[in-house]
Amino acid sequence: MTEPRAFLTGLFRAAIDAASPAKRLARFLPAPPKGRTIVVGAGKAAASMAAAVEAAWRGPLEGLVVTRYGHGAPTTRIEVVEAAHPVPDAAGERAALRILERVKNLSADDLALCLISGGGSALLAAPAPGLTLDDKRAINRALLASGADIAEMNCVRKHLSAIKGGRLALAAAPARVVGLIVSDVPGDDLAIIGSGPTVADPSTSAEALAILARYHIDAPARVLAHLRGAASETPKPGDPRFRSVSNVLIATPLMSLKAAAEAARAAGVSPVLLGYAIEGEAREVGKVFAGIARSAALHGEPARGPCVLLSGGETTVTVRGKGRGGRNAEFLLGLAIALNGAPAVHALAGDTDGVDGSEDNAGAYLAPDSLARAAALGLEAKERLADNDAYSFFQALGDLVVTGPTLTNVNDFRAILVERTEGG
């Protein structure tokens, strides 16, 4: 095994590479139609997915996808537009409306190829009739700070949208619709990824209202009125209008964790997959995982060292402080405090899209001496955690993990290396 940080960084890279659209997408492409092929899509991986389609498609092709600022890729036939994430902007609204126009007036001989990945919810910012972009922005900001999980956030988003929750697929009828999807959500629920623009939606407007109430979100009066009206309801499973719609997962968090596990075995380290759909408050998940790491270090359970504990999913952060940091850095700071300098335990956590929350890092690296080095710099870990300031903590140590945009997105990656088990 190489040096711990390099080893963990290699596992992270293996996970990202396994979800690359350039490697995954071509095998899932449908046969060309008799008529036109229109490509549309949204998400952090949308541009790289569009480039992969162009490289493999052998017929006429046109279209438009929207991705996050800085996540573009070169294309020639499919236009790539960049917009804001996680809080939508006017560029995202314009792109969503243009996508709806692209798929209108298609015939049964045509194909709408829809490329969907995580981040699509914010990037497809077309408000439902009667609502404004500012309404959606206000709700988005409140949800992001509330501690709501991704399923809850996307339930609300779908019922405030003109394009999500299956509405994109209906706009393309009677054309054949094929969704190629990169999953970034726990459980790979197609209706949640990107808020399911090509998927019939089982959630309801009443559930969206309940979520706003649960998290004490002060929604504008017109938003509440909209959610209480019939027009806010999404098309449901069993709707015959979805008969010509198919959706396929081309990359998932579990695939990436398995790739990291293979890389660990090749380095002589035993991998333990703790789960690919871990949710919960980031700092609390860190505390739980510290207990598992200590068990491996002291007792050889669930595995003897050298072993690496791998997990994925999407934790949440309830923002109460004024600091900086995404959920992966906050997970690591919670882990660090619970481990309290335990020897021979290292960890790396990062978002596979290359952006932890809204910062410029993918995540961070934790070493056994991180707390001691922080204390020498006058940094108190518990104070930083209370202020949601994990970014500044790891930045001061020089332990941020910065990859830049990876052009894919299969959610969070966490790896905890236990170098040895006590007594052998």
C-alpha positions in Angstrom: 0.0 0.0 0.0 1.2 3.5 -0.8 1.2 6.4 1.7 -2.3 6.7 3.3 -3.4 10.0 1.7 -2.2 8.9 -1.8 -4.0 5.5 -1.3 -7.3 7.1 -0.3 -7.0 9.7 -3.1 -6.5 6.8 -5.6 -9.7 5.1 -4.3 -11.6 8.4 -4.8 -10.3 8.7 -8.4 -11.3 5.0 -9.1 -14.8 5.8 -7.9 -15.1 8.8 -10.1 -13.6 7.1 -13.2 -16.1 4.3 -12.9 -18.9 6.7 -13.3 -17.5 8.5 -16.3 -20.1 9.0 -19.1 -17.4 8.5 -21.7 -16.9 5.0 -20.4 -20.5 4.1 -19.5 -23.0 5.8 -21.8 -22.5 4.4 -25.3 -23.7 0.8 -24.4 -27.1 2.2 -23.4 -27.9 4.2 -26.5 -31.2 3.2 -28.3 -31.4 2.5 -32.0 -31.8 5.6 -34.1 -35.5 6.4 -34.9 -37.2 6.8 -38.3 -37.5 10.5 -37.6 -35.5 13.2 -35.7 -33.3 12.7 -32.6 -33.5 15.5 -30.1 -31.1 15.4 -27.2 -32.0 17.4 -24.0 -30.8 17.1 -20.5 -29.7 18.6 -17.2 -27.3 18.0 -14.4 -23.7 18.2 -13.4 -22.8 15.4 -15.8 -25.1 16.6 -18.6 -22.3 18.1 -20.8 -20.0 15.1 -20.6 -23.0 12.9 -21.3 -23.8 15.0 -24.4 -20.2 14.6 -25.5 -20.4 10.9 -25.1 -23.6 10.7 -27.2 -22.0 12.7 -29.9 -19.0 10.4 -30.0 -21.1 7.3 -30.3 -24.2 8.4 -32.4 -24.1 7.6 -36.1 -27.0 9.7 -37.4 -28.5 13.2 -37.4 -28.5 14.7 -33.9 -29.4 18.1 -32.3 -30.3 19.3 -28.9 -29.6 21.3 -25.7 -28.4 20.4 -22.2 -27.8 22.6 -19.2 -25.1 22.0 -16.6 -23.5 23.8 -13.7 -21.2 26.7 -14.3 -17.7 25.3 -14.9 -19.0 21.8 -15.8 -19.2 22.2 -19.5 -17.6 20.0 -22.1 -16.9 20.5 -25.8 -19.7 19.5 -28.2 -20.5 20.3 -31.8 -24.2 19.2 -32.4 -25.6 19.5 -28.9 -25.6 23.0 -27.3 -24.3 23.2 -23.8 -25.7 26.0 -21.5 -24.3 26.7 -18.0 -26.4 27.9 -15.1 -26.3 28.2 -11.3 -26.4 25.4 -8.8 -27.6 24.8 -6.1 -29.7 27.9 -6.1 -31.2 28.4 -9.6 -30.7 31.5 -11.7 -32.2 33.1 -14.8 -29.9 31.2 -17.1 -31.3 27.9 -15.8 -34.9 29.2 -16.2 -34.2 30.2 -19.8 -32.5 26.8 -20.6 -35.4 24.9 -19.1 -38.0 26.8 -21.2 -35.8 26.2 -24.3 -35.7 22.5 -23.6 -39.5 22.4 -23.3 -39.7 24.1 -26.7 -37.2 21.7 -28.2 -39.4 18.6 -27.5 -42.7 20.1 -28.5 -44.3 19.1 -31.8 -42.4 15.8 -32.1 -44.0 12.9 -33.8 -44.3 9.2 -32.9 -41.3 8.6 -35.3 -39.1 10.9 -33.3 -36.8 10.2 -30.3 -36.3 12.5 -27.3 -33.1 11.4 -25.7 -33.0 12.8 -22.2 -29.7 13.0 -20.3 -30.3 13.4 -16.5 -27.9 13.5 -13.6 -27.7 15.0 -10.1 -28.1 18.8 -10.0 -30.8 18.8 -12.6 -33.4 19.9 -10.0 -31.8 23.3 -9.6 -30.7 23.6 -13.3 -34.1 23.0 -14.7 -35.5 26.1 -13.2 -38.9 26.5 -15.0 -41.5 27.7 -12.5 -45.0 26.4 -12.7 -47.5 28.9 -14.1 -48.2 31.6 -11.6 -44.9 31.3 -9.8 -41.7 33.2 -10.3 -38.0 32.3 -10.3 -37.6 34.3 -7.1 -40.2 32.0 -5.5 -38.2 29.0 -6.4 -34.9 30.5 -5.3 -36.4 31.4 -1.9 -37.7 27.9 -1.3 -34.5 26.3 -2.6 -32.3 28.4 -0.1 -34.6 27.5 2.8 -34.6 23.8 2.0 -30.8 23.7 1.6 -30.3 25.1 5.1 -33.1 23.2 6.7 -31.6 19.7 7.0 -34.2 18.2 4.6 -33.0 15.2 2.7 -32.8 15.0 -1.1 -36.1 13.2 -1.4 -37.9 15.8 0.6 -36.3 18.7 -1.3 -37.1 17.2 -4.7 -40.7 16.5 -3.7 -41.2 20.2 -3.1 -39.3 21.2 -6.3 -41.3 18.9 -8.5 -44.6 20.4 -7.4 -43.4 23.9 -8.1 -42.1 23.1 -11.6 -43.2 23.2 -15.2 -40.7 20.6 -16.3 -39.8 18.2 -13.4 -41.8 15.3 -12.0 -42.5 13.7 -15.4 -43.6 16.8 -17.2 -40.6 16.8 -19.6 -41.6 13.4 -20.9 -45.2 14.5 -21.4 -44.1 17.5 -23.3 -42.3 15.3 -25.7 -45.3 13.0 -26.4 -46.1 11.2 -28.7 -42.3 10.8 -29.4 -40.4 7.9 -27.9 -38.6 9.2 -24.8 -35.5 7.5 -23.5 -33.9 8.7 -20.2 -30.3 7.9 -19.6 -29.6 8.6 -16.0 -26.6 9.0 -13.7 -27.8 8.4 -10.1 -26.7 10.7 -7.2 -29.4 9.7 -4.7 -29.6 7.1 -2.0 -31.5 4.1 -3.4 -31.2 5.2 -7.0 -34.9 6.2 -7.1 -35.5 7.4 -10.7 -38.3 9.7 -9.5 -35.9 11.6 -7.3 -32.7 11.9 -9.5 -32.9 15.4 -10.9 -36.5 15.5 -9.7 -37.4 12.9 -12.3 -38.3 15.0 -15.4 -39.0 11.8 -17.4 -40.5 9.7 -14.6 -44.0 9.4 -13.3 -44.1 10.8 -9.8 -45.6 9.0 -6.8 -45.3 12.0 -4.4 -48.1 14.5 -3.9 -48.7 18.2 -3.4 -50.0 17.4 0.1 -46.6 15.9 0.9 -44.8 18.9 -0.4 -46.9 21.1 1.9 -46.2 18.9 4.8 -42.4 19.1 4.2 -42.5 22.9 4.2 -44.4 22.8 7.5 -42.1 20.2 9.0 -39.0 22.4 8.4 -40.8 25.6 9.3 -40.2 27.1 5.9 -42.0 30.4 5.4 -43.2 30.0 1.8 -44.7 32.9 -0.1 -48.5 32.9 -0.1 -48.7 32.2 -3.9 -46.5 29.1 -3.4 -48.9 27.8 -0.7 -51.9 28.6 -2.9 -50.3 26.8 -5.8 -49.6 23.7 -3.8 -53.2 23.6 -2.6 -54.5 23.7 -6.2 -55.0 20.8 -8.6 -52.6 22.2 -11.1 -49.6 21.5 -8.9 -50.1 17.8 -9.0 -47.6 15.7 -11.0 -48.5 12.8 -13.4 -48.6 9.5 -11.5 -47.4 6.0 -12.1 -49.8 4.1 -14.3 -50.5 7.2 -16.5 -50.9 5.8 -20.0 -49.0 8.8 -21.4 -45.7 7.2 -20.1 -46.1 4.0 -22.3 -43.5 5.3 -24.8 -41.1 6.4 -22.0 -38.2 4.3 -20.8 -35.5 5.2 -18.3 -32.1 3.5 -17.7 -29.5 3.9 -15.0 -26.1 4.1 -16.6 -24.0 4.8 -13.5 -24.8 4.5 -9.8 -23.0 5.0 -6.4 -22.7 1.3 -5.8 -20.9 0.8 -9.1 -18.4 3.4 -8.0 -17.9 1.9 -4.5 -17.3 -1.5 -6.1 -14.6 0.0 -8.3 -12.9 1.6 -5.2 -13.1 -1.8 -3.5 -11.3 -3.5 -6.4 -8.6 -0.8 -6.2 -8.2 -1.4 -2.5 -7.9 -5.2 -2.9 -5.2 -4.6 -5.6 -3.3 -2.6 -3.0 -3.5 -5.4 -0.4 -6.2 -3.6 1.7 -9.5 -5.4 2.6 -12.5 -3.3 1.6 -15.7 -3.2 3.7 -18.8 -1.7 2.0 -20.9 -0.1 4.8 -23.6 1.0 2.4 -24.2 3.1 -0.7 -27.3 4.9 0.5 -26.2 6.4 3.9 -28.2 9.4 5.0 -28.5 11.5 8.1 -26.9 14.6 9.7 -23.3 14.7 8.4 -21.7 15.2 11.8 -23.7 12.4 13.4 -22.9 10.0 10.6 -19.2 10.9 11.3 -19.7 10.0 14.9 -21.2 6.6 14.1 -18.5 5.8 11.6 -15.8 6.7 14.2 -17.2 3.9 16.3 -16.9 1.4 13.5 -13.4 2.5 12.7 -12.4 2.1 16.4 -13.9 -1.4 16.4 -11.8 -2.4 13.4 -8.7 -0.8 15.0 -9.1 -2.4 18.4 -10.9 -5.7 17.8 -10.7 -6.5 14.1 -14.4 -6.1 13.5 -15.9 -5.7 10.9 -12.4 -6.4 9.4 -8.8 -6.5 10.6 -6.4 -3.8 9.5 -5.3 -2.9 7.0 -8.9 -2.4 5.9 -10.8 0.5 4.3 -14.4 1.3 5.3 -16.3 2.5 2.1 -19.6 4.2 2.0 -21.7 6.5 -0.2 -25.0 8.3 -0.1 -26.0 11.8 0.8 -25.8 13.2 4.3 -27.4 16.6 5.2 -26.2 19.7 7.1 -28.6 21.7 9.2 -27.0 25.2 9.0 -26.9 27.0 12.3 -23.5 28.8 12.1 -22.0 31.3 9.7 -18.9 29.2 8.6 -18.1 27.5 5.3 -18.2 23.9 4.3 -20.2 21.2 2.6 -21.5 17.9 4.0 -18.3 15.9 3.3 -16.0 18.3 5.2 -18.6 18.4 8.0 -18.7 14.6 8.1 -14.9 14.5 8.5 -14.9 17.1 11.2 -17.5 15.1 13.2 -15.4 12.0 12.6 -12.2 13.7 13.7 -13.8 14.9 17.0 -15.2 11.4 17.8 -11.9 9.6 16.9 -9.9 12.2 19.0 -6.6 11.4 17.4 -7.0 7.6 17.3 -3.7 6.3 15.8 -3.5 4.6 12.4 -6.9 5.9 11.2 -7.1 8.1 8.1 -10.1 9.2 6.1 -11.1 11.0 2.9 -14.6 12.1 2.0 -15.7 14.0 -1.1 -18.4 14.6 -3.5 -17.9 12.8 -6.8 -18.9 15.9 -8.8 -15.9 17.7 -7.4 -17.9 20.3 -5.4 -18.6 19.9 -1.7 -21.8 22.0 -1.3 -21.0 25.3 -2.9 -17.3 25.5 -2.2 -14.2 25.0 -4.5 -13.2 21.7 -2.9 -14.5 18.1 -3.5 -14.0 17.3 0.2 -11.1 16.8 2.6 -8.6 14.5 4.1 -8.3 13.5 7.8 -5.1 12.2 9.4 -4.5 10.9 13.0 -2.7 14.1 13.8 -5.2 16.5 12.3 -6.7 17.6 15.7 -3.2 18.1 17.1 -2.0 20.2 14.1 -5.2 22.2 14.3 -4.7 22.9 18.0 -1.1 24.1 17.3 -2.7 26.7 14.9 -5.2 27.8 17.5 -8.2 26.0 15.9 -10.7 24.4 18.2 -12.5 21.6 16.3 -15.7 21.7 18.3 -16.1 25.4 17.9 -15.6 25.1 14.1 -18.2 22.4 13.9 -20.7 24.4 15.9 -20.2 27.2 13.3 -20.5 24.9 10.3 -17.0 25.9 9.4 -15.3 22.6 8.4 -14.0 24.1 5.2 -11.8 26.7 7.1 -10.6 24.0 9.5 -9.3 21.7 6.7 -8.1 24.6 4.6 -5.9 25.8 7.5 -4.3 22.3 7.7 -3.7 22.2 3.9 -6.0 19.1 3.8 -8.8 20.1 1.4 -9.2 17.8 -1.6 -9.5 19.8 -4.8 -10.3 18.0 -8.0 -12.2 20.6 -10.0 -15.4 19.6 -11.8 -15.3 15.8 -12.6 -18.1 16.0 -15.1 -20.0 13.1 -13.4 -22.0 12.8 -10.2 -22.7 9.7 -8.2 -23.0 11.4 -4.9 -20.7 11.3 -1.9 -17.7 9.0 -1.4 -16.3 8.2 2.0 -13.3 6.0 2.8 -11.8 5.4 6.3 -8.5 3.6 6.3 -7.6 1.5 9.4 -3.9 0.7 8.9 -3.7 -2.0 11.6 -5.6 -3.8 14.3 -4.2 -3.6 17.8 -2.4 -6.8 18.7 -1.6 -7.8 15.2 
